[in-house]
Amino acid sequence: MKGLRVALIHNLKPPVKDPSLPADHYSECDSQKTVDSIAEAIRKAGHNVLPVEADRNLPGWLAKTEVDVAFNIAEGFEGDAREARVPALLELMEIPYTGSGVLSLVLALDKAKSKQIFRFNGVPTPNFQLFLHPDEPLDSKLKFPLIVKPNTEGSAKGITASSVVADERALRAQVRYVFETYSQGILVEEYIEGTELTIGILGADQILPILEVDFSECKGSGEFFYSWRMKEYQGNREMKLTPRFWCPARLDPAVTQAVQSVAWKAARVLGTRDLARVDIRLSSEGIPYVLEVNPLPGMDPDESNLPVMARAAGMSYEAFIHRLLNLAIERASKRPARRQAAPSSIPSSHPTVPAPKAPPNRALPGSAEQGKGQPVLPAVAARGNGTRRRPEVRNRDPKEENLGR
């Protein structure tokens, strides 16, 4: 397959932070190290990488730049649907991209909406209440201790040692702080004492080894859960932010299967695709409570949880990135021919891909078909002088695809 032109769409952490903003404002953005690592992995697959910042100049850049596929890690900055802005733009311009679609990203970012969907579908999740104003009455059914979180933030933004509250006085103070600092709804949910677990999902048929986060050595910090400081300063001994990681988690097989089943269902009911990280608290009663699903998880090759879990499955970082890119390429090759549309002021940056034959079946975990070989991926032709090669069939590299099944 001829190398493709891959737009690596991202939001970089600025070298100098605005002191008027909360300290965690840019925490969801990626480091230059992460962007460079992804770019190098894509280049090693023989593709041309075009890194681009997801700012207001992105629509114009896409309109004038030939792009075959986008590798999207952009978080966005403002609004309750910020993570979905780039995918919505890419769909408008008919450019295939990695990761979940617009609706899934919108739902997953809204913690309260996600939890409503979990409940409707029988996915265990802590009891909760969404505060739209600090003075709203507390639901009498909620039991302390409670944990207070901004409703539409990621990377543990707004979560500190003060977030876990034991009485209504502390609750009111924390709710007001979050409301005034982040200007959004506040999720208040029952704090689950138990084991912190995170589960990675790749593609339609791969659950990665469960990662257990052990906070027993962090008690001196006052933070015994995934707070913003825990994520930002992980490993800092002076701050006593030294969690231990176990991958696979120290769980017996029956519990492992139960946790994976719940994580899989949580990701599916939100409609995630290609990748997701599901955060769970396993209670002392053995109930796996889903805290949230992250369809746009961190990609740092050394510190982010999903690459760590992929490594535990025997998958190199390069193979992990190749897998995600190949999933987007496969999806594009199955897309039906574009319908004739009225002229647009924004030209399409992606050529129409011929509809292929019926796609191969994908085996689900635990099914009778699993282990009988992997389907092949049709290749997407690179853009060029107006011509387009017919889809080719190539075998997947087993080092990329068959690990961690």
N, C-alpha and C positions, 0 to 999 in steps of 0.2 A: 504494500500500500504506500502510495506516495505521501510524503509528509504533509500534514494539514496545517493550516494557519489557526492557531489556538489563542484566543483572547483570554488572558489570565486577569479576570476582573476582581479587584480587591479594594479594601480600604486600609491604608497604612496608618499606624500610630504616628502622630506628628512628633518630630524631634523635640519640640518645645510645647508643653501643655499650657493651655489658657488657665491662669490661676483663678479666674472667676467661675470656672466650671467645677463640678464635683471631681474629686481625685480619681474616681473610677470611670469618668465619662468616656474615655477612649479604650476601655478594657476589652471590648469586643473586637476592636480592630486588630489587624495582623501586624506582626513584626516584619522587618525587611528579611530577616532570616527565614521566616516561613514562606514568604513570596519567592525568594531565591531558591529555596529547596524544592518547591513545587515546579518552578520553571525548569530547573535542572533535570528533574525527573521526566518531565514532558519532552525536553530536548533529547534525552537519551532514548526515547521511543521514536525518534526520527522526525519530530514535528517542529514547526517554527512557532516560538512563543512570543506573544505580543502583550506584555504587561500593561494594564491601564487602570487608572484610579476611577472608582465609581463615584464620580461627582457630577455636577451639572453639565460638564462638557462631554459626558459619555454618549448621549444620543447623537450628537454631531460627529463624534469620533467613529461610532459604529456605522453611521450613514456613509462615510467616505472611506472606510477601511474594509478591505476584503477579509472576512472572517468565516471560517468553516464551522467552528464549534467554540463554545465559551466554557472555560473552567471557572465557575463562579464561587468565590468565597467572600463576596461583598456583604457587609452587615448593614450598611446604611446608617443614618444618623438621627433623623427626625421622624416622628409619626409612629402610630401603632401598627403600621404595615411596612415598616422601613426595609425589612429583610426581603420583602416580595417585590420591591421596586425594580431591581435589576432583572429578575426573571420575567416580570410583566413586560418590560421593554424588549427583552430578547424574544419573547413570544410574539409581540407586535411586529418585530422585524424578521421573524421566522428564522432565528438563529438557534440551533440546538445548544443545550447547555447541561452541565452536570448538576446533580442534586435534585431536590424536591421542587415541585411546582408552586405556583402562586398561592393557591388556596391553602395548601399544607403549611407553607411558611407563615401565612397570616394567622392560622389557627394555633400553631405551635407557639408562636411568640406571645399570644394572649393566654396566660396561665389559667385564668378562670374559665375561659371558653374551652380550653383543652380539658379541664377537669369535669366540666359539664358533659363533654363528649365521652370521657372515660366512664363516668357514672352511667350514662345511658347505655353503654355497651358492656357494662359489668366488669370494668377494669378497676381494681382497688386503688383508691387515692384518698389521702387524708381529708377529713371533713374541713370545710372552708367557708369563708365569707368574703365577698368582694366589697370593699369600702370605696365609694365614689367621693366621700367627704369624711374628714376626720371625726365629725361629731355624730356619725350614724350610730344607732344603738347596736350593741354586740348581740349576736345570736346567742340566746341562752343555752342552746344545745351544744355549743362549742366548749371543749374542756381544756383548761390550762395544763401544761404550758402550751403556748401558741408561738408561731413564728411569723414575722411580718416581712413581706417582700414587695417591691414594686411589681406591678402586674405584667408589665411588658418590657422587661429587661432580661439580658442574659449575662453570662460570665460572673454570676453572683453579685452583680451591681446592686448596691443598696442593702446588702446583707452583711451585718457586723455582729460582734459579740452581743450587742444590745438588741438584736433582732428576735432572740428567743425571750419571751416575756412570761412571767409567772403570775401576774395579776393585772387587773384592768387599768390601774394607774400607769404601770409601765407600758401597757398596750397603747393607751391613748397618746403617751409621749412619743412612742416609736411610730405610730401611724401618722401623727402630725408631722414628724420629721421627714418621713418618706414622702408624704404628700407635698410638703413645701420644697423639698429638694429635687424631686423628680417629676412633679406636676402631672401625675397620672393616678389611675386607680391603684388601690393597695390590696394585695392578697393577704388575708390572714387565715392560716390553716393550723390544724393541730400538729404539734411537733411530735414526730414519731421517734421514740427512743429505739435504737437498734443499729443495724449494720448498714453502712453506706455502700451501695453497689452501683455500678454503671455498666450498661450492656451496649455493645456495638453491633450494628446491623449493616451488612453490605449487600447491595443488590436485592434480588428477590428471594434469595435462598441461602444466605449465609449469616449465622449468628456467631460473633466472635467470642472468645473466652471471656467470662465475666471478670471485671476488675473490681476488687474490694479495696476500699480506702479506709485505713485504720488510723483513727485520730487519737489513740490512747496516749501517744507521746506529746500531744499538743495541749494538754489540759492547762499547762502554765500560761498559755496565751489567752485563755478564756474562750477560745473558739474551738469547739469540738464537732464541727460540721463544715461543709464547704462554704465558707464566707469569701468575700472579695479579697481580704488580706491573705487568706489561706491559698487562694489561687495565684494572687499577684506575687507573693513572697514565699512561695512554696520552697521548703528546704532551708529557710533562714533559721539557724539554730539560736541566734540571739533573741529572735522574736518568738522562739519556741513553736514555729510553724513547720513542723517536720513530720507530716503524715507518712505512713508506710503503705506501700502498694503491694497487693497480692493478685497475681494474674497467672493462672486461674484463681478465682476466689476460693477461700477455705470453706466450701460448702459440700454437703454430701450430695450424691447424684440425684436423689429425688428432689431436693430443694433447688439444685441447679436447674433441673428441668422445669420446675414450677416458675422460677424467676424468669427463665428464658421465654416461657410461654406467655407470661404476662407482658414482658417487654415487647415481644413480637406483636401481640394484639394491640398494645398501646400505639406502636408506630403505624400499624396498618389502619387503625380507625382514624388517624389523622392524615392518612394518605401519603405518607413519606415514600420516597423512592431513592434508590442508589445508596444512600447512607443515612444513618440516624444514630444518635446516642440517647439511650433511655436511662434516666436517673431514678433509682429506686432506694427506698429505705425498707430493709427487712426487719419487721418488728420481732420482739421477743416471742411472740406467739407464732412466728413463722409466716406472717402475711406479707407479701411483697407489695408495698404501697408505691405506686408510681408518682413521683414528684413532678416530672416534666419530661417531654420529648424534645430533643434538640436536633432538628434536621440540618443545621448548619454548624456543626461542631468545630472546635479548634483543630488546626492542622500542623501545629509545631511538631517537627519530626522527633523531638526528644521529650517534650513535656506534655503534649496534649494527649488526652486519654485514648482517643480512637486509634491513632498510630501505635500507641503502646499495646493496645489489644490486638491490633493487626500483627504486630511483631510477635506477640505470644502465640499467634496462630501460625507462625512460620513465614509470614509475609514481609518482605522487605518494604521500606518506605516507597521505593520506586515502583514495586509491584502494586502496592496499595493505590498510588496515584494513577498508574496505568489502568487499573481495574475501574476506577471511577470514570476516567476519560472514555474507556471502551464502552461503558454502559451508555453514555450519552451518544456515542457514535452508533451503537446498535439501535438505539431508539430512533435516531434520525433516519436510519436506513429503512425503517419500517413505516415511516410516515407516508401517508397517501399523497399523491400529486396535488400540488396547490391549486385551488380553484381560481378562476379568473376573477380578479377584483378590480374595483374602480381605481383609477390612478391615485397615488398617494404622494403627499409632499415629502414623505420619508421613504427613500428607496430601500428595498429589501437588500440585506447583506448576505443572504444565504440562498443558494440555488435550490430549485425544486429537486427532490430526490425521488426517483421512480419507486413506485410501490413494489416491494419484493413479494416473493411467494409466502405462503403461510409460515409464521415464525415457529421455531422449534419450541417444544414444551420445556419448561424449566422445572427441575425437581425441587420440591419443598423439603425442609429438614424432617427427617424421620419417615419420608415416604418410601414406597417400594422402589421408586425409580431413581432415588438418590444413589450415586456411586456408579451409575451405568454409563458414565461418560458425560462430557460437557458439550453444549451446543456451540456451533461456530458462529462468529460474528461477521456479518457482511460489512465491508469497508465502505466508508463514505468518500466520494471523490473530492479532491481539493479543488478550490475555485481557481480559475485561471483566465484564459482568453475567450471565455464564452462556451467552451466545450466541456463536456463532462463525461468521465469514464463510467462504464456500467459498473454496478456493485460487484466487487470481487468477494470470494469466500476465502478466509484464512483461518487456520487453526489457532486457538488461543495458546499462549505459552502456559504450560501447566504450572510453571513456577509462579505465575501471576494468578491463576484462576482456581487451582484445585487445592489450595492450602486452607486449613482451618475449617474444612467442611464438617 
